[in-house]
Amino acid sequence: MADEGTGQKPDLVWGAKNIGAEINKTEKAAFHLLEKKMLPARKVGRQWVASRSALRRHLVGEGEAA
């Protein structure tokens, strides 16, 4: 979904499934990484939320993305 007026995706990614899609992992793999605190994300209520830009910085720092 794009931000109105900018044409860009919002920075927040909600849910393990969407976070997994953002980092090219399955929902199950993403959930595991989230539970082990291996990704820059937080739990809000019962749902995980992460910053798209923080995920990208983290992956670049890990050498997994360019």
MDTraj code that builds the backbone (N, CA, C; nanometers):
import mdtraj as md
import numpy as np

residues = "MET ALA ASP GLU GLY THR GLY GLN LYS PRO ASP LEU VAL TRP GLY ALA LYS ASN ILE GLY ALA GLU ILE ASN LYS THR GLU LYS ALA ALA PHE HIS LEU LEU GLU LYS LYS MET LEU PRO ALA ARG LYS VAL GLY ARG GLN TRP VAL ALA SER ARG SER ALA LEU ARG ARG HIS LEU VAL GLY GLU GLY GLU ALA ALA".split()
xyz = np.array([
    [0.0843, -0.1175, 0.0000],
    [0.0000, 0.0000, 0.0000],
    [0.0890, 0.1240, 0.0000],
    [0.0598, 0.2216, -0.0820],
    [0.1414, 0.3414, -0.0936],
    [0.0843, 0.4530, -0.0081],
    [0.1748, 0.5378, 0.0427],
    [0.1313, 0.6582, 0.1122],
    [0.0660, 0.7497, 0.0112],
    [-0.0457, 0.8087, 0.0489],
    [-0.1119, 0.9001, -0.0433],
    [-0.0239, 1.0219, -0.0658],
    [-0.0102, 1.0610, -0.1889],
    [0.0664, 1.1793, -0.2231],
    [0.2122, 1.1520, -0.2521],
    [0.2745, 1.0526, -0.1875],
    [0.4171, 1.0289, -0.2089],
    [0.4443, 0.9116, -0.3011],
    [0.3503, 0.8166, -0.3108],
    [0.3713, 0.6993, -0.3939],
    [0.4637, 0.5975, -0.3303],
    [0.5049, 0.6199, -0.2031],
    [0.5946, 0.5284, -0.1343],
    [0.5175, 0.4432, -0.0351],
    [0.5745, 0.3256, -0.0052],
    [0.5151, 0.2391, 0.0964],
    [0.5394, 0.3017, 0.2338],
    [0.4452, 0.2826, 0.3273],
    [0.4694, 0.3302, 0.4637],
    [0.5878, 0.2556, 0.5237],
    [0.6574, 0.3183, 0.6194],
    [0.7774, 0.2573, 0.6756],
    [0.7470, 0.1397, 0.7671],
    [0.6310, 0.1371, 0.8317],
    [0.6012, 0.0288, 0.9248],
    [0.5461, -0.0936, 0.8529],
    [0.5949, -0.2095, 0.8942],
    [0.5496, -0.3377, 0.8416],
    [0.4883, -0.4123, 0.9594],
    [0.3624, -0.4516, 0.9465],
    [0.2899, -0.5173, 1.0548],
    [0.2728, -0.6659, 1.0287],
    [0.3021, -0.7484, 1.1283],
    [0.2779, -0.8919, 1.1222],
    [0.3970, -0.9712, 1.0715],
    [0.4141, -1.0908, 1.1278],
    [0.5261, -1.1777, 1.0903],
    [0.5223, -1.2143, 0.9422],
    [0.4022, -1.2341, 0.8892],
    [0.3901, -1.2700, 0.7475],
    [0.4443, -1.1582, 0.6580],
    [0.4057, -1.0341, 0.6863],
    [0.4506, -0.9205, 0.6056],
    [0.5981, -0.8904, 0.6281],
    [0.6440, -0.9065, 0.7508],
    [0.7865, -0.8874, 0.7790],
    [0.8669, -0.9930, 0.7039],
    [0.8191, -1.1172, 0.7054],
    [0.8855, -1.2239, 0.6301],
    [0.8935, -1.1927, 0.4817],
    [0.7845, -1.1436, 0.4262],
    [0.7836, -1.1082, 0.2839],
    [0.8854, -0.9979, 0.2551],
    [0.8987, -0.9064, 0.3478],
    [0.9932, -0.7945, 0.3303],
    [1.1381, -0.8428, 0.3277],
    [1.1682, -0.9493, 0.4012],
    [1.3063, -0.9992, 0.4092],
    [1.3250, -1.1318, 0.3344],
    [1.2273, -1.1664, 0.2517],
    [1.2337, -1.2888, 0.1699],
    [1.2464, -1.4157, 0.2535],
    [1.1662, -1.4224, 0.3589],
    [1.1597, -1.5408, 0.4444],
    [1.0138, -1.5828, 0.4570],
    [0.9925, -1.7083, 0.4951],
    [0.8556, -1.7528, 0.5199],
    [0.8055, -1.6883, 0.6488],
    [0.6750, -1.6948, 0.6682],
    [0.6168, -1.6423, 0.7923],
    [0.6755, -1.7140, 0.9131],
    [0.6892, -1.8454, 0.9019],
    [0.7426, -1.9253, 1.0124],
    [0.8875, -1.8860, 1.0442],
    [0.9694, -1.8693, 0.9407],
    [1.1092, -1.8299, 0.9608],
    [1.1175, -1.6899, 1.0211],
    [1.0345, -1.5992, 0.9716],
    [1.0333, -1.4627, 1.0247],
    [0.9910, -1.4633, 1.1712],
    [0.8877, -1.5420, 1.2036],
    [0.8408, -1.5503, 1.3420],
    [0.9520, -1.6004, 1.4335],
    [1.0258, -1.7004, 1.3883],
    [1.1380, -1.7526, 1.4661],
    [1.2416, -1.6428, 1.4905],
    [1.2790, -1.5711, 1.3858],
    [1.3773, -1.4629, 1.3991],
    [1.3261, -1.3522, 1.4917],
    [1.1980, -1.3229, 1.4824],
    [1.1385, -1.2205, 1.5685],
    [1.1399, -1.2643, 1.7146],
    [1.0982, -1.3872, 1.7411],
    [1.0945, -1.4380, 1.8786],
    [1.2338, -1.4449, 1.9404],
    [1.3364, -1.4724, 1.8592],
    [1.4742, -1.4805, 1.9075],
    [1.5420, -1.3438, 1.9110],
    [1.4648, -1.2384, 1.8802],
    [1.5147, -1.0995, 1.8801],
    [1.6326, -1.0805, 1.7850],
    [1.6238, -1.1484, 1.6711],
    [1.7287, -1.1390, 1.5710],
    [1.6959, -1.0372, 1.4623],
    [1.5808, -0.9733, 1.4748],
    [1.5400, -0.8683, 1.3817],
    [1.5014, -0.7438, 1.4615],
    [1.5221, -0.6253, 1.4035],
    [1.4852, -0.5020, 1.4731],
    [1.3340, -0.4796, 1.4660],
    [1.2626, -0.5381, 1.5603],
    [1.1162, -0.5288, 1.5618],
    [1.0677, -0.5322, 1.7059],
    [0.9415, -0.4950, 1.7240],
    [0.8788, -0.4983, 1.8561],
    [0.7411, -0.5594, 1.8449],
    [0.6943, -0.6058, 1.9570],
    [0.5603, -0.6595, 1.9626],
    [0.4678, -0.5500, 2.0162],
    [0.3597, -0.5266, 1.9456],
    [0.2582, -0.4316, 1.9878],
    [0.1315, -0.5137, 2.0100],
    [0.0982, -0.5312, 2.1366],
    [-0.0113, -0.6224, 2.1676],
    [0.0311, -0.7629, 2.1300],
    [-0.0423, -0.8232, 2.0389],
    [-0.0096, -0.9594, 1.9938],
    [0.0536, -0.9611, 1.8552],
    [0.0817, -0.8433, 1.7994],
    [0.1311, -0.8377, 1.6619],
    [0.2706, -0.7758, 1.6565],
    [0.3545, -0.8324, 1.5705],
    [0.4890, -0.7793, 1.5490],
    [0.4829, -0.6594, 1.4550],
    [0.5701, -0.5622, 1.4799],
    [0.5810, -0.4469, 1.3909],
    [0.7292, -0.4130, 1.3758],
    [0.7674, -0.3775, 1.2546],
    [0.9060, -0.3424, 1.2258],
    [0.9093, -0.2253, 1.1295],
    [1.0162, -0.1526, 1.1356],
    [1.0405, -0.0447, 1.0405],
    [1.1065, -0.1047, 0.9165],
    [1.0496, -0.0774, 0.8015],
    [1.1044, -0.1278, 0.6748],
    [1.2497, -0.0817, 0.6589],
    [1.2765, 0.0441, 0.6899],
    [1.4123, 0.0970, 0.6739],
    [1.5085, 0.0334, 0.7746],
    [1.4623, 0.0060, 0.8982],
    [1.5481, -0.0607, 0.9974],
    [1.5783, -0.2041, 0.9546],
    [1.4794, -0.2724, 0.8978],
    [1.5033, -0.4083, 0.8477],
    [1.6085, -0.4066, 0.7377],
    [1.5978, -0.3123, 0.6474],
    [1.6963, -0.3031, 0.5377],
    [1.8361, -0.2737, 0.5915],
    [1.8467, -0.1791, 0.6858],
    [1.9774, -0.1483, 0.7449],
    [2.0352, -0.2709, 0.8149],
    [1.9513, -0.3434, 0.8863],
    [1.9940, -0.4634, 0.9578],
    [2.0458, -0.5691, 0.8601],
    [1.9729, -0.5909, 0.7520],
    [2.0133, -0.6919, 0.6544],
    [2.1413, -0.6530, 0.5831],
    [2.1585, -0.5259, 0.5531],
    [2.2819, -0.4802, 0.4895],
    [2.3983, -0.5000, 0.5858],
    [2.3754, -0.4699, 0.7142],
    [2.4785, -0.4896, 0.8155],
    [2.5162, -0.6359, 0.8308],
    [2.4212, -0.7256, 0.8061],
    [2.4460, -0.8694, 0.8151],
    [2.5026, -0.9249, 0.6852],
    [2.5087, -0.8416, 0.5814],
    [2.5618, -0.8867, 0.4531],
    [2.4639, -0.9682, 0.3717],
    [2.3332, -0.9579, 0.4019],
    [2.2322, -1.0377, 0.3302],
    [2.1649, -0.9615, 0.2165],
    [2.1785, -0.8320, 0.2126],
    [2.1121, -0.7539, 0.1081],
    [2.2061, -0.6447, 0.0609],
    [2.1817, -0.5967, -0.0594],
    [2.2654, -0.4889, -0.1133],
    [2.1928, -0.3589, -0.1101],
])
top = md.Topology()
chain = top.add_chain()
for i, resn in enumerate(residues, 1):
    res = top.add_residue(resn, chain, resSeq=i)
    for name in ("N", "CA", "C"):
        top.add_atom(name, md.element.get_by_symbol(name[0]), res)
traj = md.Trajectory(xyz[None], top)
